[in-house]
Amino acid sequence: MSNPKVPDIQWFEDSLKELVKAKDDKEKTSIIDKLRTELFNLESTKKFLGENAAKYFEELSKKRNEKLPAITNYPETEEEIQKIVEEAYKDGNTIVRVVGSGHSISDAIIDKENKKIVLISLKKFNGVEFISDDTVKVKAGTHLNQDPQDDTSNLSNSLNYIINERGYAFPDLGGIAHQTVGGFLSTGSSGGSSKYSLEESVISINIINGKGELKELTRPNDDFFAAGVSMGLFGIITYVTFKLNPNYYIYGSQVSTFVDEGLNSDYQKGCPIDLFGSTNKPQDVPSLYDFFANGSNYDAEYSRLLWWPQTDVNRFTIWKAKRTEVLDLKGFTKPTAPYLEFNEILGSQIPEQIIAHIAYVALNILYLIDDDTTRKIAALILSFFSGVVQQAFQDIWYNGLPMDDKVSDTILPTTFTELWFQIRNADDTNKIMNKLKDYFASGDSATGNNATEIYTTKKSEFWLSPSYDYENVIRIDFFYFLGNKVGDPNEFFEKCCKVFDGFEYRCHWGKYIPDNYKVDVNKYSKYNQWMAIREQMDPNQIFVTQYWRKVLNIEPQKK
């Protein structure tokens, strides 16, 4: 295939310099309007993107949802859910699945191969009930934070807002909190902390099993620890009861450092974390293992790293935070300085996200061209559009912990694969990170045009959580921008996963899982017990799709 013609984008470099020097939002807006106009006038951009951005974004949104069949069931009571399940159980040839916020890959939710499937949305089954001061019973269709894709979801009916108004909080949240309570719990989703875990707040789970029976599963019973991460294969979760923490603020910082500038506790002089196991590590620079396993020592009770490994970029963004009280010493609510993943223009992060979208599309084209000049141009664009780097922030827990919540799923649609590794010492992290470093050094097809996220999580009690039995965990999260006009995310992820052949790792259940990944007793010590309880909960396999049958080695039902 012939390489695309190199576009003349010297004007782009000049405009970026102007944007950096811009004094106010009005001037920035004017420059961004110019950038958008010029980018859309490029012949190469017209070919790959189309002349109308709004139309393109609309088409992307349609494409994102086209895989899902129509949802025809919106139950409002447990009795209505039970009726749907009972009918499927009696029929013996119907699959029942619940669709939440759509944050998981579609294969994890639906069954493309089954001729008879019933899709349920719990958007009308939401609500929060305090059964004591610090204990709350929540309907499974309730969103943690507001879901912009759900017209029934708003701030006032979101779980996090409601419990915060009563003075309470969860110990941790994921980077995105659009999800429903049932969906977040079912896939083993987690935040970035080795100290705190939302799962520890769960004290009971109400579930409608495959016979239509309502079961309440409570600590410390085996069926509770089995059902905590069950991918919707045990039944339909209806309620989750949580024991809450007092609410809190987080405060922290984000800095950006170049990977190849050596090590230094001052991020402006070198990387403040030993990522690869340097032989000349300064004493005040922690290993990556120590940074994750003992984050409190580094004001990093919560943390994440973003690695931009592209040629001529190769930098790390380090986000870290710790807790502080909501009130100051005089009893007043502390001020907020929210974290910004993108610069705000006229009070919104959306304009810069639009430009980032266009930049990612341009990068997707430029990285096809095997030329030093175009690669440097691509690096220039990427360096500018990888978000706000140096900043300090302080915010209430449910706004500050989900640092990606303000990123539009329509403007910057992204899919992921995520690998979880047990780390026992610094040698473990060094081997993983050096393997990743060698892979990224192999070329543009390995790095792609997006970041790779690296973070940690706490050991889980739930049997099929990827962190079950793991004392400390490092998670490698590969991002793929779905607006790319060239390439395929599954092919990209397959190569990323293949890098770690020979390593023991577990996959995040709600994200891309490679075809050759199979669950066995070597990966999960409680796998056989989990399967036995699953069979009891769903004897007719009405929740089992072809996808989960393959991934979890669920044998077809014996007739």
C-alpha positions as CSV (number, residue, x, y, z in Angstrom):
1,M,0.0,0.0,0.0
2,S,1.4,3.4,-0.9
3,N,2.0,5.9,1.9
4,P,-0.4,8.8,2.1
5,K,1.0,12.2,1.0
6,V,2.6,14.2,3.7
7,P,0.3,17.2,4.5
8,D,1.8,20.6,4.9
9,I,1.0,21.5,8.5
10,Q,3.7,24.1,9.3
11,W,0.7,26.4,10.1
12,F,-0.3,23.9,12.7
13,E,3.0,24.2,14.6
14,D,2.7,28.0,14.4
15,S,-0.9,27.9,15.7
16,L,0.1,25.7,18.6
17,K,2.8,28.2,19.6
18,E,0.2,31.0,19.4
19,L,-2.2,28.9,21.5
20,V,0.5,28.5,24.2
21,K,1.0,32.2,24.3
22,A,-2.7,33.1,24.3
23,K,-3.6,35.4,27.2
24,D,-7.3,34.7,27.7
25,D,-10.1,32.3,26.7
26,K,-11.3,34.6,23.9
27,E,-8.0,34.5,22.2
28,K,-7.7,30.8,22.7
29,T,-11.1,30.2,21.2
30,S,-10.2,32.3,18.1
31,I,-7.1,30.2,17.6
32,I,-8.9,26.9,18.1
33,D,-11.6,28.0,15.6
34,K,-8.8,28.7,13.1
35,L,-7.2,25.3,13.8
36,R,-10.5,23.5,13.3
37,T,-11.1,25.3,10.0
38,E,-7.7,24.6,8.7
39,L,-7.6,21.0,9.7
40,F,-10.9,20.4,8.0
41,N,-9.7,22.1,4.9
42,L,-6.8,19.7,4.5
43,E,-7.4,17.2,1.7
44,S,-6.1,14.3,3.9
45,T,-8.4,15.3,6.7
46,K,-11.4,15.6,4.5
47,K,-10.7,12.1,3.1
48,F,-10.4,10.5,6.5
49,L,-12.7,12.6,8.7
50,G,-15.3,14.4,6.6
51,E,-16.0,18.0,6.4
52,N,-18.7,18.2,9.0
53,A,-17.5,17.5,12.6
54,A,-21.0,17.4,14.1
55,K,-22.1,14.8,11.5
56,Y,-19.0,12.8,12.1
57,F,-19.5,12.7,15.9
58,E,-23.2,11.7,15.3
59,E,-22.1,8.8,13.1
60,L,-19.6,7.7,15.7
61,S,-22.3,7.7,18.3
62,K,-24.6,5.6,16.1
63,K,-21.7,3.2,15.4
64,R,-21.0,2.9,19.1
65,N,-24.6,1.8,19.8
66,E,-25.3,-0.2,16.6
67,K,-24.1,-3.5,18.0
68,L,-26.8,-3.5,20.7
69,P,-30.2,-4.9,19.8
70,A,-33.2,-3.0,20.9
71,I,-33.9,-2.9,24.7
72,T,-37.6,-3.7,25.2
73,N,-37.7,-4.3,28.9
74,Y,-37.5,-1.5,31.5
75,P,-38.8,-3.1,34.7
76,E,-39.5,-0.9,37.7
77,T,-39.9,-3.6,40.4
78,E,-38.3,-6.8,41.4
79,E,-41.5,-8.7,40.6
80,E,-41.3,-7.5,37.0
81,I,-37.7,-8.7,36.7
82,Q,-38.6,-12.1,38.3
83,K,-41.4,-12.5,35.7
84,I,-39.0,-12.0,32.8
85,V,-36.5,-14.5,34.2
86,E,-39.2,-17.1,35.0
87,E,-40.5,-17.0,31.5
88,A,-36.9,-17.4,30.1
89,Y,-36.3,-20.3,32.5
90,K,-39.5,-22.1,31.4
91,D,-38.8,-21.4,27.7
92,G,-35.3,-23.0,27.9
93,N,-34.0,-21.2,24.8
94,T,-33.9,-17.6,25.8
95,I,-30.9,-15.6,27.0
96,V,-31.5,-12.7,29.5
97,R,-28.9,-9.9,29.8
98,V,-28.8,-6.5,31.6
99,V,-27.5,-3.4,29.8
100,G,-26.1,-0.8,32.1
101,S,-24.2,2.4,31.1
102,G,-22.5,0.6,28.2
103,H,-19.0,1.1,29.7
104,S,-18.1,-2.5,29.1
105,I,-17.4,-3.9,25.7
106,S,-20.6,-5.0,24.0
107,D,-19.5,-8.7,23.8
108,A,-19.5,-8.8,27.6
109,I,-23.2,-7.7,27.7
110,I,-25.0,-9.3,24.7
111,D,-25.0,-12.6,22.8
112,K,-24.7,-11.9,19.0
113,E,-25.0,-15.6,18.1
114,N,-28.2,-16.4,20.1
115,K,-31.4,-16.2,18.1
116,K,-33.5,-15.4,21.2
117,I,-32.3,-12.8,23.6
118,V,-34.1,-10.5,26.1
119,L,-32.2,-7.3,27.0
120,I,-33.1,-5.5,30.2
121,S,-32.4,-2.0,31.2
122,L,-32.6,-1.1,34.9
123,K,-32.7,2.7,34.3
124,K,-36.2,2.8,35.8
125,F,-35.1,0.6,38.7
126,N,-33.1,3.1,40.7
127,G,-33.2,4.6,44.1
128,V,-31.4,4.9,47.4
129,E,-32.6,4.0,50.9
130,F,-30.7,4.7,54.1
131,I,-31.4,1.8,56.5
132,S,-29.2,3.4,59.2
133,D,-26.9,6.5,59.4
134,D,-24.0,4.9,57.6
135,T,-25.7,1.9,55.8
136,V,-27.5,2.3,52.5
137,K,-29.5,-0.1,50.3
138,V,-29.2,0.8,46.6
139,K,-31.2,-0.4,43.6
140,A,-28.8,-1.8,41.0
141,G,-29.8,0.6,38.2
142,T,-28.7,3.6,40.2
143,H,-25.7,5.4,38.6
144,L,-22.7,6.2,40.8
145,N,-22.3,9.6,39.2
146,Q,-24.5,11.2,36.5
147,D,-24.4,9.3,33.2
148,P,-24.5,11.8,30.3
149,Q,-25.8,9.0,28.0
150,D,-28.9,8.3,30.1
151,D,-31.6,11.0,30.0
152,T,-33.0,9.8,33.4
153,S,-29.7,10.2,35.2
154,N,-28.8,13.5,36.9
155,L,-26.8,14.8,39.8
156,S,-29.5,14.6,42.4
157,N,-30.4,11.0,41.8
158,S,-26.8,9.7,41.6
159,L,-25.7,7.6,44.4
160,N,-22.4,9.4,45.2
161,Y,-24.2,12.8,45.5
162,I,-26.9,11.4,47.7
163,I,-24.6,9.8,50.2
164,N,-22.2,12.8,50.2
165,E,-25.1,15.0,51.1
166,R,-25.7,12.8,54.2
167,G,-22.0,13.1,55.1
168,Y,-20.8,9.8,53.7
169,A,-18.6,8.4,51.0
170,F,-17.1,5.3,49.4
171,P,-13.5,4.4,50.1
172,D,-12.6,4.6,46.4
173,L,-14.0,5.0,42.9
174,G,-12.9,4.1,39.4
175,G,-11.5,6.7,36.9
176,I,-15.0,6.8,35.4
177,A,-18.2,6.7,37.5
178,H,-20.9,6.8,34.9
179,Q,-21.6,3.1,35.6
180,T,-24.6,1.6,37.4
181,V,-24.1,0.0,40.8
182,G,-24.8,-3.4,39.5
183,G,-22.5,-3.0,36.4
184,F,-19.6,-1.6,38.4
185,L,-19.7,-4.5,40.9
186,S,-20.3,-7.3,38.4
187,T,-17.1,-6.8,36.3
188,G,-14.7,-6.3,39.2
189,S,-14.0,-2.7,38.4
190,S,-11.6,-0.9,40.7
191,G,-10.0,2.4,41.4
192,G,-6.3,3.2,41.7
193,S,-5.4,2.5,45.3
194,S,-3.6,-0.2,47.2
195,K,-5.0,1.2,50.5
196,Y,-8.8,1.6,49.7
197,S,-11.4,-0.5,47.9
198,L,-15.1,0.1,47.2
199,E,-15.7,-3.7,47.4
200,E,-14.9,-3.7,51.1
201,S,-18.1,-1.5,51.6
202,V,-20.4,-4.2,50.2
203,I,-22.2,-6.1,53.0
204,S,-25.0,-7.8,51.0
205,I,-26.2,-8.4,47.4
206,N,-29.8,-9.1,46.4
207,I,-30.0,-11.2,43.2
208,I,-32.6,-12.9,41.1
209,N,-31.2,-16.2,40.1
210,G,-31.8,-18.2,36.9
211,K,-35.0,-19.7,38.3
212,G,-36.5,-16.3,39.1
213,E,-35.9,-16.8,42.8
214,L,-34.9,-13.8,44.9
215,K,-31.7,-14.4,47.0
216,E,-30.0,-12.2,49.5
217,L,-26.3,-13.0,49.7
218,T,-24.4,-11.7,52.8
219,R,-20.9,-11.7,54.3
220,P,-19.1,-14.0,55.1
221,N,-20.9,-16.7,53.1
222,D,-19.3,-18.3,50.0
223,D,-22.2,-17.4,47.7
224,F,-21.6,-13.7,48.6
225,F,-17.9,-13.8,47.7
226,A,-18.7,-15.8,44.5
227,A,-21.4,-13.4,43.3
228,G,-19.4,-10.2,44.0
229,V,-17.8,-10.5,40.6
230,S,-20.0,-12.6,38.4
231,M,-20.4,-10.8,35.1
232,G,-24.2,-11.2,35.3
233,L,-23.8,-15.0,35.1
234,F,-25.3,-15.7,38.5
235,G,-28.5,-13.7,38.0
236,I,-29.7,-10.1,38.0
237,I,-28.5,-8.0,40.8
238,T,-31.4,-5.9,42.2
239,Y,-30.0,-4.3,45.4
240,V,-26.6,-3.8,46.9
241,T,-26.2,-2.8,50.5
242,F,-23.1,-0.7,51.5
243,K,-21.5,0.3,54.8
244,L,-20.2,3.8,54.2
245,N,-17.2,5.9,55.3
246,P,-17.4,9.5,56.5
247,N,-17.0,11.8,53.4
248,Y,-13.7,13.5,52.6
249,Y,-11.8,15.6,50.1
250,I,-8.8,14.5,48.1
251,Y,-5.9,16.8,47.4
252,G,-3.0,16.1,45.1
253,S,-1.0,17.0,42.1
254,Q,-0.3,16.0,38.5
255,V,3.1,16.4,36.9
256,S,4.6,15.4,33.6
257,T,8.2,14.2,33.3
258,F,10.3,12.8,30.4
259,V,11.2,9.1,30.7
260,D,14.8,9.4,29.3
261,E,16.0,12.3,31.5
262,G,17.3,10.2,34.4
263,L,15.9,9.9,37.9
264,N,15.4,12.9,40.3
265,S,12.9,13.6,43.1
266,D,12.3,16.9,41.3
267,Y,10.2,16.0,38.3
268,Q,11.5,19.0,36.4
269,K,15.0,17.5,36.5
270,G,14.2,13.8,36.0
271,C,11.6,11.1,36.6
272,P,10.6,11.0,40.3
273,I,9.8,7.2,40.2
274,D,12.2,4.5,39.2
275,L,10.1,2.8,36.6
276,F,12.5,0.3,35.2
277,G,15.0,-0.6,38.0
278,S,17.9,1.8,37.5
279,T,21.3,0.8,38.8
280,N,21.8,4.4,39.8
281,K,18.6,5.1,41.7
282,P,18.8,8.1,44.1
283,Q,17.7,7.1,47.6
284,D,14.8,9.6,47.6
285,V,13.3,8.2,44.4
286,P,11.0,5.2,45.1
287,S,10.8,2.1,42.9
288,L,7.5,1.7,41.1
289,Y,6.7,-1.2,43.4
290,D,7.3,0.9,46.5
291,F,5.3,3.8,45.0
292,F,2.3,1.6,44.5
293,A,2.6,-0.8,47.5
294,N,3.3,2.0,50.0
295,G,1.6,5.0,48.4
296,S,0.8,6.7,51.6
297,N,4.5,7.4,52.1
298,Y,4.5,9.5,48.9
299,D,1.2,11.3,49.3
300,A,-0.2,8.7,46.8
301,E,-3.1,6.9,48.6
302,Y,-4.6,7.2,45.1
303,S,-2.5,7.2,42.0
304,R,-2.2,6.6,38.3
305,L,0.5,7.0,35.6
306,L,-0.1,7.8,32.0
307,W,2.7,6.8,29.6
308,W,2.9,8.5,26.2
309,P,5.6,6.2,24.7
310,Q,5.6,7.7,21.1
311,T,8.9,8.6,19.5
312,D,10.0,12.2,20.5
313,V,7.3,12.3,23.2
314,N,8.1,9.5,25.7
315,R,6.9,11.1,28.8
316,F,5.0,10.1,32.0
317,T,2.1,11.9,33.5
318,I,1.9,11.2,37.3
319,W,-1.4,11.8,39.1
320,K,-1.5,11.2,42.8
321,A,-3.7,12.2,45.7
322,K,-4.4,11.6,49.4
323,R,-7.4,12.3,51.7
324,T,-8.1,15.4,53.7
325,E,-11.0,16.6,55.9
326,V,-14.0,18.3,54.3
327,L,-14.0,21.1,56.8
328,D,-11.2,23.3,57.8
329,L,-10.1,24.1,61.4
330,K,-12.8,26.8,61.7
331,G,-15.6,24.5,60.5
332,F,-16.0,25.9,57.0
333,T,-16.1,23.7,53.9
334,K,-12.7,23.7,52.2
335,P,-12.5,25.4,48.8
336,T,-12.3,23.2,45.7
337,A,-9.8,23.4,42.9
338,P,-11.0,20.6,40.6
339,Y,-8.7,18.4,38.6
340,L,-8.7,19.2,34.8
341,E,-7.8,16.5,32.4
342,F,-8.1,19.1,29.6
343,N,-7.8,22.9,29.7
344,E,-11.0,24.7,30.1
345,I,-12.1,27.2,27.4
346,L,-15.1,29.4,28.3
347,G,-15.6,27.2,31.3
348,S,-15.7,23.9,29.5
349,Q,-13.2,21.1,28.7
350,I,-15.2,20.1,25.6
351,P,-13.6,22.6,23.0
352,E,-10.2,21.2,23.7
353,Q,-11.5,17.6,23.6
354,I,-12.8,18.4,20.1
355,I,-9.4,19.6,19.0
356,A,-7.9,16.5,20.7
357,H,-10.2,14.3,18.7
358,I,-9.1,15.9,15.4
359,A,-5.4,15.7,16.6
360,Y,-5.8,11.9,17.3
361,V,-7.3,11.4,13.8
362,A,-4.4,13.4,12.3
363,L,-1.9,11.3,14.3
364,N,-3.6,8.1,13.1
365,I,-2.8,9.2,9.5
366,L,0.7,10.7,10.3
367,Y,1.9,7.5,12.0
368,L,1.3,5.6,8.8
369,I,4.0,7.6,7.2
370,D,7.5,6.2,7.8
371,D,9.2,9.5,7.8
372,D,11.2,11.4,10.5
373,T,9.7,14.7,9.7
374,T,6.1,13.6,9.9
375,R,6.9,11.6,13.1
376,K,8.2,14.8,14.7
377,I,5.1,16.7,13.6
378,A,2.9,13.9,15.2
379,A,4.9,14.1,18.4
380,L,4.4,17.9,18.5
381,I,0.6,17.4,18.2
382,L,0.6,14.6,20.8
383,S,2.6,16.6,23.3
384,F,0.2,19.4,23.1
385,F,-3.1,17.4,23.2
386,S,-2.3,15.0,25.9
387,G,-4.2,17.0,28.5
388,V,-3.2,19.4,31.3
389,V,0.1,18.4,32.8
390,Q,1.4,20.4,35.8
391,Q,-1.4,21.2,38.3
392,A,-2.5,20.9,41.9
393,F,-6.1,20.1,42.8
394,Q,-8.4,19.6,45.7
395,D,-12.0,18.4,45.5
396,I,-14.8,16.4,47.1
397,W,-14.2,12.6,46.7
398,Y,-16.8,11.8,44.1
399,N,-15.6,14.6,41.8
400,G,-11.9,14.1,42.3
401,L,-11.4,10.4,42.2
402,P,-13.2,9.7,38.8
403,M,-10.6,11.8,37.0
404,D,-11.9,10.8,33.5
405,D,-15.6,11.6,34.2
406,K,-15.5,14.9,32.3
407,V,-14.2,13.2,29.1
408,S,-17.0,12.9,26.5
409,D,-17.6,9.3,25.3
410,T,-18.9,10.8,22.0
411,I,-16.1,13.2,21.2
412,L,-13.2,11.0,22.5
413,P,-14.6,7.4,22.3
414,T,-12.1,5.0,23.7
415,T,-11.9,1.3,24.3
416,F,-9.5,-0.6,26.5
417,T,-7.8,-3.8,27.4
418,E,-6.4,-4.2,30.9
419,L,-4.0,-6.7,32.4
420,W,-3.5,-7.3,36.1
421,F,-0.2,-8.6,37.4
422,Q,0.7,-9.7,40.9
423,I,3.8,-7.9,42.2
424,R,5.7,-9.2,45.2
425,N,8.7,-6.9,45.0
426,A,10.5,-4.3,42.8
427,D,11.9,-7.1,40.6
428,D,8.4,-8.0,39.5
429,T,7.5,-4.4,38.4
430,N,10.9,-4.0,36.7
431,K,10.4,-7.1,34.6
432,I,6.9,-5.9,33.5
433,M,7.9,-2.4,32.8
434,N,11.1,-3.3,30.9
435,K,9.1,-5.7,28.7
436,L,6.7,-2.9,28.0
437,K,9.5,-0.5,27.2
438,D,11.1,-2.9,24.8
439,Y,7.8,-3.4,23.0
440,F,7.1,0.3,22.7
441,A,10.6,0.8,21.2
442,S,9.7,-1.5,18.3
443,G,7.8,1.2,16.5
444,D,4.7,3.3,15.9
445,S,2.4,0.3,15.5
446,A,3.2,-0.7,19.1
447,T,2.8,2.8,20.6
448,G,-0.3,3.8,18.7
449,N,-1.6,7.4,19.1
450,N,-2.9,7.2,22.7
451,A,-1.6,6.7,26.2
452,T,-1.1,3.6,28.3
453,E,-2.3,3.8,31.8
454,I,-0.5,2.1,34.7
455,Y,-2.0,1.9,38.2
456,T,-2.6,-0.3,41.2
457,T,-5.4,-1.8,43.2
458,K,-6.1,-3.5,46.5
459,K,-6.4,-7.2,47.1
460,S,-10.1,-8.3,46.7
461,E,-12.2,-10.8,48.7
462,F,-14.3,-11.6,45.6
463,W,-13.3,-14.9,44.1
464,L,-13.2,-13.9,40.5
465,S,-11.9,-10.4,41.0
466,P,-8.6,-10.1,39.0
467,S,-7.0,-9.0,42.4
468,Y,-8.2,-12.0,44.4
469,D,-5.3,-13.6,46.3
470,Y,-3.0,-10.9,44.9
471,E,-1.3,-9.0,47.7
472,N,-0.2,-6.1,45.4
473,V,-1.2,-5.4,41.9
474,I,0.0,-3.5,38.9
475,R,-2.5,-2.9,36.1
476,I,-1.5,-2.1,32.5
477,D,-4.4,-0.4,30.6
478,F,-3.9,0.0,26.9
479,F,-6.1,2.7,25.3
480,Y,-7.4,2.7,21.7
481,F,-9.1,5.8,20.2
482,L,-12.2,4.6,18.4
483,G,-12.1,7.6,16.1
484,N,-9.1,6.1,14.3
485,K,-9.9,5.8,10.6
486,V,-7.1,3.2,10.0
487,G,-6.5,0.1,12.2
488,D,-8.5,-2.3,14.3
489,P,-8.7,-2.2,18.2
490,N,-8.8,-6.0,18.5
491,E,-5.7,-6.4,16.4
492,F,-3.9,-3.7,18.4
493,F,-4.9,-5.3,21.8
494,E,-3.9,-8.7,20.6
495,K,-0.4,-7.5,20.0
496,C,-0.3,-5.8,23.4
497,C,-1.3,-8.9,25.2
498,K,1.1,-11.1,23.3
499,V,3.9,-9.1,24.7
500,F,3.3,-10.7,28.0
501,D,3.2,-14.3,26.9
502,G,4.9,-16.2,29.7
503,F,3.8,-13.8,32.3
504,E,1.0,-14.6,34.7
505,Y,-1.7,-12.0,34.4
506,R,-5.5,-11.7,34.6
507,C,-7.8,-9.6,32.4
508,H,-10.4,-7.0,33.4
509,W,-13.7,-8.7,32.7
510,G,-15.4,-5.7,31.2
511,K,-12.7,-4.9,28.7
512,Y,-11.1,-6.6,25.7
513,I,-9.9,-10.1,26.4
514,P,-7.6,-11.8,23.9
515,D,-8.9,-14.9,22.1
516,N,-6.3,-17.2,23.6
517,Y,-7.1,-16.2,27.2
518,K,-8.7,-19.0,29.1
519,V,-9.6,-19.1,32.8
520,D,-8.3,-22.1,34.7
521,V,-7.5,-23.0,38.3
522,N,-4.0,-21.6,37.8
523,K,-5.4,-18.1,37.4
524,Y,-8.1,-18.3,40.0
525,S,-7.8,-20.6,43.0
526,K,-11.6,-20.5,43.6
527,Y,-12.6,-21.0,40.0
528,N,-14.1,-24.5,40.5
529,Q,-16.1,-23.4,43.5
530,W,-17.3,-20.3,41.6
531,M,-18.4,-22.5,38.7
532,A,-20.3,-24.9,41.1
533,I,-22.2,-22.0,42.7
534,R,-22.9,-20.5,39.2
535,E,-24.5,-23.8,38.1
536,Q,-26.7,-23.8,41.2
537,M,-27.7,-20.2,40.6
538,D,-28.4,-20.6,36.8
539,P,-29.1,-24.3,36.1
540,N,-30.7,-23.6,32.7
541,Q,-27.8,-21.2,31.7
542,I,-30.2,-18.4,30.7
543,F,-27.6,-15.8,31.5
544,V,-24.7,-17.6,29.6
545,T,-23.7,-16.1,26.3
546,Q,-21.4,-17.6,23.7
547,Y,-18.8,-15.1,24.7
548,W,-18.7,-16.0,28.4
549,R,-19.0,-19.7,27.5
550,K,-15.7,-19.4,25.6
551,V,-13.9,-17.1,28.1
552,L,-14.9,-19.0,31.2
553,N,-14.9,-22.5,29.8
554,I,-18.6,-23.0,30.6
555,E,-19.7,-26.3,29.1
556,P,-23.1,-26.4,27.3
557,Q,-26.0,-27.6,29.5
558,K,-26.4,-31.4,29.4
559,K,-29.8,-32.2,28.0
